[in-house]
Amino acid sequence: MRDALLRYLYAPCFSFGLTALAIYLVGYWHLGLGCLPVLLLLAIGLSAVAERQAPYRPQWNQPRGDAGRDRLHALVNESLNSLGVLGIPLLAALLPGPDLWPHAWPFWLQVLMAIVVADLGITLMHWLSHRSAWLWRLHAVHHSVQRMYGLNGLMKHPLHLGLEALAGTLPLVLVGMPVDIAGVLAFAIGVQLLLQHSNVDMRIGPLRHLFAWAPVHRFHHLRYGRAGDVNFALFFSFWDRLLGTAFHSSYEVASEDLGIGSQPDYPDEYLAQLAEPFIDRAGHVPAPVLPLGLRRSVE
């Protein structure tokens, strides 16, 4: 009974509960942005506990020599996110414009608006990264994972992380987004990345039409050529419906379905992954054939 409740309640409680807690601590208790790194560590810990209690794939809980690398990716990228938030006043000074931010709105509504706008920008950059050879080189680091669990949602090339952050937040900065809103937004993105890549056997039912949680996002990591060019959204699945890239199936994604099919020897080490986008390779092998059990049907 406890595991069943976890499977059905985990995604909404993790997403809405942690984001609401951040909104409350920063926007209403005025604890400052310093509480958010602590809250993110709590989120990472809760994610790890839930993955062991009700795993989607038990073997994905076992490290494959990737745990230290993924922690380093997470540490570097979250540190860069924090610096980016702190640098918003400087960016606003360099790009002066009218202050159109709705300061009179409730704090929670300002955060929600920021999430929706940022999600659109990040989704479009993500979509473009699968169509531009140069951007794909940077984005491929994220697709090289051989198992999916919360922490590797934070596994990205720092340059691609910066491009996604710029696409998502520049419109908000130009209209005067306050630093405290930006901090909660960055935290919400971190929570969503943990949830998207979670190894929890979550059951989300019709909520998949609205939220891009793990049962939706796993199909994006398929290694079969263009089969993974679906479900690009970070927060909201309706962006994929507008792009015509929404996809869902009853197929259960396994370890052998993950990775980059045309680059099976993609490097595993952190520094090698940072250098890989700038190295010219002789060529790629043909992508594996789509399994018979996987039937694509755009919803």
C-alpha positions in Angstrom: 0.0 0.0 0.0 2.8 2.4 0.9 4.7 1.7 -2.4 1.4 2.2 -4.4 0.8 5.6 -2.7 4.4 6.5 -3.5 4.0 5.6 -7.2 0.9 7.7 -7.6 1.7 10.6 -5.3 5.4 11.0 -5.8 5.5 13.2 -8.9 2.9 15.8 -7.9 4.1 16.0 -4.3 7.8 16.3 -5.3 7.1 18.9 -7.9 4.4 21.0 -6.3 5.5 20.5 -2.7 9.2 21.5 -3.1 8.4 24.4 -5.4 5.7 25.7 -3.0 8.2 25.3 -0.1 10.7 27.4 -2.0 8.1 30.0 -2.8 7.0 30.2 0.8 10.6 30.4 2.2 11.8 33.1 -0.2 8.7 35.0 -1.1 6.8 35.0 2.2 9.3 34.2 5.0 12.0 36.2 3.2 14.8 33.8 4.2 16.8 34.8 1.1 18.2 32.8 -1.7 20.7 31.1 0.6 18.1 28.6 1.7 17.7 27.2 -1.9 20.9 25.2 -2.2 20.0 23.5 1.1 16.5 22.8 -0.3 18.0 21.4 -3.5 20.2 19.0 -1.5 17.0 17.9 0.3 15.4 17.3 -3.1 18.3 15.2 -4.3 18.2 13.1 -1.1 14.4 12.6 -1.4 14.8 11.6 -5.0 17.4 9.0 -4.1 15.3 7.5 -1.3 12.2 7.3 -3.5 14.2 5.6 -6.3 15.3 2.9 -3.9 11.8 2.4 -2.5 9.9 2.1 -5.7 12.3 1.9 -8.7 11.2 1.8 -12.3 14.3 -0.2 -13.2 16.1 -1.6 -10.1 19.4 -1.9 -12.1 19.4 1.9 -12.7 20.0 2.4 -9.0 23.4 0.6 -9.5 26.3 2.9 -10.5 28.1 2.1 -13.7 31.2 4.1 -13.0 29.1 7.3 -13.6 28.1 8.4 -10.1 31.2 10.6 -9.4 30.9 12.1 -12.9 27.2 12.9 -12.5 27.9 14.5 -9.1 30.6 16.7 -10.7 28.2 17.7 -13.5 25.6 18.6 -10.9 28.0 20.5 -8.7 29.4 22.6 -11.6 26.1 23.2 -13.3 24.2 24.2 -10.2 27.1 26.5 -9.2 26.9 28.1 -12.6 23.1 28.5 -12.2 23.7 30.3 -8.8 26.2 32.6 -10.4 23.8 33.3 -13.2 21.1 34.3 -10.8 23.4 36.6 -8.9 24.5 38.1 -12.2 21.0 39.1 -13.2 21.3 42.7 -11.8 24.5 43.1 -13.9 22.8 41.7 -17.0 19.9 44.0 -16.5 22.2 47.0 -16.2 23.9 46.1 -19.5 20.5 45.6 -21.2 18.4 48.4 -19.8 14.8 48.5 -20.7 11.4 49.4 -19.2 10.5 47.7 -16.0 7.4 45.8 -17.1 7.5 43.2 -14.4 4.2 42.7 -12.6 5.5 43.4 -9.1 2.0 43.8 -7.8 1.1 40.2 -8.5 1.3 37.7 -5.7 4.8 36.2 -5.4 3.6 32.7 -6.3 1.9 34.0 -9.5 5.1 35.8 -10.5 7.0 32.5 -10.2 4.4 30.6 -12.2 4.6 33.2 -15.0 8.4 33.0 -15.0 8.2 29.1 -15.2 5.8 29.2 -18.2 7.9 31.8 -20.1 11.2 30.1 -19.3 9.8 26.7 -20.2 8.9 27.9 -23.7 12.4 29.3 -24.3 14.2 26.2 -22.9 11.9 23.9 -24.9 12.6 25.7 -28.2 16.3 25.7 -27.5 16.1 22.0 -26.7 14.1 21.4 -29.9 16.7 23.3 -31.9 19.5 21.4 -30.4 18.3 18.3 -32.1 18.2 20.0 -35.5 21.5 22.0 -35.4 24.7 19.9 -35.7 26.7 22.4 -33.7 24.1 22.5 -30.8 23.7 18.7 -30.9 27.5 18.3 -30.2 26.9 20.2 -26.9 23.6 18.6 -26.1 24.9 15.0 -26.8 26.6 15.0 -23.5 23.2 14.8 -21.8 22.0 12.0 -24.1 25.0 9.8 -23.5 23.5 8.4 -20.2 23.2 4.7 -19.9 20.7 4.7 -17.0 18.1 7.3 -15.9 18.0 8.5 -12.4 17.3 11.8 -10.8 20.9 13.2 -10.5 21.7 12.8 -14.2 19.0 15.3 -15.1 21.6 17.8 -14.0 24.2 16.2 -16.4 24.7 18.8 -19.1 27.6 20.5 -20.9 28.1 23.8 -19.2 27.9 25.7 -22.6 24.6 24.1 -23.5 23.3 24.8 -20.0 24.2 28.4 -20.6 22.4 28.5 -23.9 19.3 27.0 -22.4 19.4 29.4 -19.5 19.8 32.3 -21.9 16.9 31.2 -24.0 14.7 30.7 -21.0 15.5 33.8 -18.9 16.6 36.6 -21.3 13.0 37.6 -22.1 12.3 37.7 -18.3 15.4 39.7 -17.5 14.5 42.2 -20.2 11.2 43.0 -18.6 12.7 43.3 -15.1 12.6 39.9 -13.4 13.6 40.3 -9.7 16.5 38.2 -8.4 14.4 36.4 -5.8 12.0 35.2 -8.6 15.0 34.1 -10.7 16.3 32.1 -7.7 13.1 30.3 -7.2 12.8 29.7 -10.9 16.3 28.2 -11.0 15.4 25.9 -8.1 12.1 24.8 -9.8 14.1 23.9 -12.9 16.5 21.8 -10.8 13.6 20.0 -9.2 12.0 19.4 -12.5 15.2 17.9 -14.0 15.4 15.5 -11.0 11.8 14.5 -11.6 12.1 14.2 -15.4 15.0 11.7 -15.1 13.8 9.9 -12.0 14.0 6.2 -11.6 10.8 6.1 -9.6 8.1 3.9 -11.1 5.7 6.8 -10.9 2.1 6.5 -12.3 0.9 9.8 -13.6 -2.1 8.8 -15.8 -3.7 11.7 -17.7 -1.3 14.2 -16.0 1.2 13.2 -18.8 -0.9 15.5 -21.1 0.1 18.4 -18.9 3.4 17.7 -17.2 6.6 16.4 -18.7 7.6 14.0 -15.9 9.7 10.9 -16.2 7.1 8.6 -17.9 7.0 11.1 -20.7 10.6 12.1 -20.8 12.1 8.6 -20.9 11.1 8.4 -24.6 13.2 11.4 -25.4 16.3 9.4 -24.4 15.7 6.6 -26.9 18.9 5.8 -28.9 17.2 4.8 -32.2 18.1 7.6 -34.5 15.3 10.2 -34.7 13.0 8.1 -32.4 14.1 10.3 -29.5 13.1 13.5 -31.2 10.0 13.7 -29.1 8.9 15.2 -25.7 11.3 18.2 -25.7 9.4 20.2 -23.0 10.9 20.7 -19.6 7.8 21.5 -17.5 4.7 21.4 -19.6 3.8 18.7 -22.2 1.5 21.0 -24.1 4.5 22.7 -25.8 5.2 19.4 -27.5 1.6 19.2 -28.7 2.0 22.6 -30.3 5.3 21.5 -31.8 3.8 18.2 -33.0 6.4 16.2 -31.0 4.3 14.7 -28.2 4.6 11.0 -27.9 3.6 8.3 -25.4 3.6 4.5 -25.5 3.1 1.6 -23.1 6.6 0.5 -24.1 8.8 0.1 -21.0 12.2 1.8 -21.6 15.2 -0.4 -20.6 18.9 0.2 -20.3 19.6 -1.1 -23.9 17.2 1.6 -25.2 19.3 4.5 -23.8 22.3 6.4 -25.1 23.4 7.7 -28.5 22.9 4.9 -31.0 25.2 6.4 -33.6 28.0 7.1 -31.0 28.1 4.0 -28.8 31.6 4.8 -27.7 30.8 8.3 -26.4 33.2 9.1 -23.6 32.2 8.5 -20.0 34.7 10.7 -18.1 33.8 14.3 -17.1 36.6 16.1 -18.8 36.4 14.0 -21.9 32.7 14.8 -22.2 33.5 18.6 -21.9 36.0 18.2 -24.7 34.0 15.9 -27.0 31.9 18.6 -28.8 35.1 20.1 -30.1 36.7 16.9 -31.4 36.1 15.9 -35.0 35.4 12.2 -35.4 35.8 10.2 -38.5 32.1 9.2 -38.6 29.3 7.6 -36.8 27.9 4.1 -37.0 24.3 3.6 -38.2 21.7 4.0 -35.5 20.2 0.7 -34.2 16.9 -0.4 -35.6 13.8 0.5 -33.7 12.6 -2.5 -31.6 9.5 -4.2 -32.8 7.9 -3.7 -29.4 8.1 0.1 -29.7 5.3 1.5 -31.7 5.5 5.3 -32.2 2.1 7.0 -32.3 2.1 10.8 -31.9 -0.8 11.7 -29.6 
